[in-house]
Amino acid sequence: MAEIQITGIKKDNGNHYNPHEAVTDYAWTNHSTGNRGLVSRAGAVKWIEEGNKAYVQRVQPRAYCYVNKSVSGTKFLQTFSDTTPSNNLLNLPEV
């Protein structure tokens, strides 16, 4: 099992009922290997569903991600609630 930090997001220009569906890609860093990159929403969902972990580190403790699904059936990443009232993923810088 691997673990990555989500460090940024890339969004399309569409008008989405669910803003998580506007995220097309996630920027990530694997601190144990030093690798970094950009993964599609579908790729990130598959990676989490395979048992790997992703998190957002805006404050302590980390906010870990899980796969959620919109009413239209689109799967996307979302973070478990943490100590911040803001949305951890949607408030990351755009890449």
LOTIGU-210794 format. One line per 3 residues: number of its first residue (from 1); for each residue x, y, z of N, C-alpha, C. Coordinates in Angstrom, 1 decimal. Layout:
NUM) X Y Z X Y Z X Y Z; ...;
END
This chain:
1) 0.8 -1.2 0.0 0.0 0.0 0.0 0.9 1.2 0.0; 0.6 2.2 -0.9 1.3 3.4 -1.0 0.5 4.6 -0.4; 1.2 5.7 -0.2 0.5 6.9 0.4 1.0 8.1 -0.3;
4) 0.1 9.0 -0.8 0.5 10.2 -1.5 -0.2 11.4 -0.8; 0.4 12.5 -1.0 -0.2 13.8 -0.6 -0.7 14.5 -1.8; -2.0 14.9 -1.8 -2.6 15.6 -2.9 -2.2 17.1 -2.7;
7) -1.5 17.7 -3.6 -1.0 19.1 -3.4 -1.6 20.1 -4.3; -2.4 19.7 -5.3 -3.1 20.7 -6.1 -4.2 20.0 -7.0; -5.0 20.8 -7.6 -6.0 20.3 -8.5 -6.1 21.0 -9.8;
10) -6.6 20.3 -10.8 -6.8 20.9 -12.1 -8.3 20.8 -12.4; -9.0 21.9 -12.8 -10.4 21.8 -13.0 -10.7 22.1 -14.5; -11.8 21.6 -15.0 -12.3 21.9 -16.3 -13.1 23.2 -16.2;
13) -13.6 23.7 -17.3 -14.3 25.0 -17.3 -15.8 24.8 -17.3; -16.3 23.6 -17.1 -17.8 23.3 -17.1 -18.5 23.8 -15.8; -19.8 24.0 -16.0 -20.6 24.3 -14.8 -21.1 23.0 -14.2;
16) -20.6 22.6 -13.1 -21.0 21.4 -12.5 -21.9 21.6 -11.2; -22.9 20.8 -11.1 -23.7 20.8 -9.9 -22.9 20.5 -8.7; -22.0 19.5 -8.9 -21.1 19.1 -7.8 -19.7 19.6 -8.2;
19) -19.1 20.5 -7.4 -17.8 21.1 -7.8 -16.7 20.0 -7.8; -16.9 18.9 -7.1 -15.9 17.9 -7.2 -15.8 17.3 -8.6; -16.9 17.3 -9.3 -16.9 16.8 -10.7 -16.1 17.7 -11.6;
22) -15.9 18.9 -11.3 -15.1 19.8 -12.1 -13.6 19.5 -12.0; -13.1 18.8 -11.0 -11.7 18.4 -10.9 -11.4 17.3 -11.9; -10.5 17.6 -12.8 -10.1 16.6 -13.8 -8.9 15.8 -13.4;
25) -8.0 16.5 -12.6 -6.7 15.9 -12.3 -6.3 16.3 -10.9; -5.5 15.5 -10.3 -4.9 15.8 -8.9 -3.4 15.8 -9.0; -2.7 16.9 -8.5 -1.3 16.9 -8.4 -0.9 16.1 -7.1;
28) 0.1 15.3 -7.1 0.5 14.5 -6.0 2.0 14.5 -5.7; 2.3 14.1 -4.5 3.7 13.9 -4.1 3.8 12.6 -3.2; 4.7 11.7 -3.5 4.9 10.6 -2.7 6.2 10.9 -1.9;
31) 6.1 11.3 -0.6 7.2 11.7 0.2 8.2 10.6 0.5; 7.8 9.4 0.4 8.7 8.3 0.7 9.6 8.0 -0.5; 9.2 8.3 -1.7 10.0 8.0 -2.9 10.5 9.3 -3.6;
34) 9.9 10.4 -3.2 10.2 11.7 -3.9 9.6 11.9 -5.2; 8.8 10.9 -5.6 8.0 11.0 -6.9 6.9 12.0 -6.8; 6.6 12.7 -7.9 5.4 13.6 -8.0 4.9 13.5 -9.4;
37) 3.6 13.9 -9.5 3.0 13.9 -10.8 1.6 14.4 -10.8; 0.9 14.1 -11.9 -0.5 14.5 -12.1 -1.2 13.3 -12.5; -2.4 13.0 -11.8 -3.2 11.8 -12.1 -4.6 12.3 -12.4;
40) -5.2 11.6 -13.3 -6.6 11.9 -13.7 -7.5 11.6 -12.5; -8.7 12.2 -12.5 -9.7 11.8 -11.5 -10.0 10.3 -11.5; -10.2 9.7 -12.7 -10.5 8.3 -12.7 -9.3 7.5 -12.2;
43) -8.1 7.9 -12.5 -6.9 7.2 -12.1 -6.7 7.3 -10.6; -7.0 8.5 -10.0 -6.9 8.6 -8.5 -8.0 7.8 -7.8; -9.2 7.7 -8.4 -10.3 6.9 -7.8 -9.8 5.4 -7.8;
46) -9.3 5.0 -8.9 -8.9 3.6 -9.1 -7.8 3.3 -8.0; -6.9 4.2 -7.9 -5.7 4.0 -7.0 -6.2 3.8 -5.5; -7.2 4.7 -5.1 -7.7 4.6 -3.8 -8.5 3.3 -3.6;
49) -9.3 2.9 -4.6 -10.1 1.7 -4.6 -9.2 0.5 -4.5; -8.0 0.6 -5.0 -7.1 -0.6 -4.9 -6.4 -0.7 -3.5; -6.8 0.2 -2.6 -6.3 0.1 -1.2 -5.2 1.1 -0.8;
52) -4.8 2.0 -1.7 -3.8 3.0 -1.4 -4.4 4.1 -0.7; -3.6 5.0 -0.2 -4.1 6.2 0.6 -3.6 7.5 0.0; -4.5 8.5 0.1 -4.1 9.9 -0.3 -4.6 10.8 0.8;
55) -3.9 11.9 0.9 -4.3 12.8 2.0 -4.0 14.3 1.5; -4.7 15.2 2.2 -4.4 16.6 2.0 -3.9 17.1 3.4; -2.8 17.9 3.3 -2.1 18.3 4.5 -2.2 19.9 4.6;
58) -3.4 20.4 5.0 -3.5 21.8 5.1 -3.3 22.2 6.6; -3.7 21.4 7.5 -3.5 21.6 8.9 -3.2 20.2 9.5; -3.0 20.2 10.8 -2.8 18.9 11.5 -4.2 18.5 12.1;
61) -4.6 17.3 12.1 -4.0 16.2 11.4 -4.3 16.2 9.9; -3.7 15.2 9.2 -4.0 15.1 7.8 -5.5 14.8 7.6; -6.0 15.2 6.4 -7.3 14.9 6.0 -7.2 13.8 4.9;
64) -7.6 12.6 5.2 -7.5 11.5 4.3 -8.7 11.5 3.3; -8.4 11.0 2.1 -9.4 11.0 1.0 -10.1 9.7 1.0; -11.3 9.7 0.5 -12.1 8.5 0.2 -12.8 8.8 -1.2;
67) -13.3 7.7 -1.7 -14.1 7.8 -3.0 -15.5 8.0 -2.7; -16.1 9.0 -3.3 -17.5 9.3 -3.2 -18.1 9.3 -4.6; -19.4 9.3 -4.7 -20.1 9.2 -6.0 -21.2 10.2 -6.1;
70) -21.3 11.0 -7.2 -22.4 11.9 -7.4 -23.6 11.2 -7.8; -24.7 12.0 -7.8 -26.0 11.4 -8.2 -26.0 11.0 -9.7; -25.1 11.6 -10.5 -25.0 11.2 -11.9 -24.1 9.9 -12.0;
73) -23.5 9.5 -10.9 -22.6 8.3 -11.0 -21.1 8.5 -11.1; -20.7 9.8 -11.2 -19.3 10.2 -11.3 -18.6 10.0 -10.0; -17.5 9.2 -10.0 -16.7 9.0 -8.8 -15.7 10.1 -8.7;
76) -15.4 10.5 -7.5 -14.4 11.5 -7.2 -13.8 11.4 -5.8; -12.7 12.1 -5.6 -12.1 12.0 -4.2 -12.8 13.1 -3.4; -12.9 12.8 -2.1 -13.4 13.8 -1.1 -12.6 13.5 0.2;
79) -12.5 14.5 1.0 -11.7 14.2 2.3 -12.7 14.0 3.4; -12.3 13.1 4.4 -13.0 13.0 5.6 -13.0 14.3 6.4; -13.9 14.6 7.2 -14.0 15.8 8.0 -12.7 15.9 8.9;
82) -12.2 17.1 9.0 -11.1 17.4 9.9 -11.4 18.6 10.7; -10.3 19.3 11.1 -10.5 20.5 12.0 -10.8 21.7 11.3; -10.8 21.7 9.9 -11.1 22.9 9.2 -12.5 22.9 8.6;
85) -13.1 24.1 8.6 -14.5 24.1 8.1 -14.5 24.2 6.5; -13.3 24.5 5.9 -13.3 24.7 4.5 -13.0 23.3 3.8; -13.3 23.3 2.5 -13.1 22.0 1.8 -11.6 21.8 1.5;
88) -11.0 20.8 1.9 -9.6 20.5 1.8 -9.1 20.4 0.3; -9.8 19.6 -0.5 -9.4 19.4 -1.8 -9.7 20.6 -2.7; -10.9 21.2 -2.6 -11.3 22.2 -3.5 -10.6 23.5 -3.2;
91) -10.0 23.7 -2.1 -9.2 24.9 -1.7 -7.7 24.7 -2.0; -7.3 23.6 -2.6 -5.9 23.5 -3.0 -5.6 24.4 -4.2; -4.4 24.8 -4.4 -4.1 25.6 -5.6 -4.3 24.8 -6.9;
94) -4.7 25.6 -7.9 -4.9 25.0 -9.2 -3.6 24.9 -9.9; -3.4 23.7 -10.6 -2.1 23.5 -11.3 -2.4 23.6 -12.8;
END
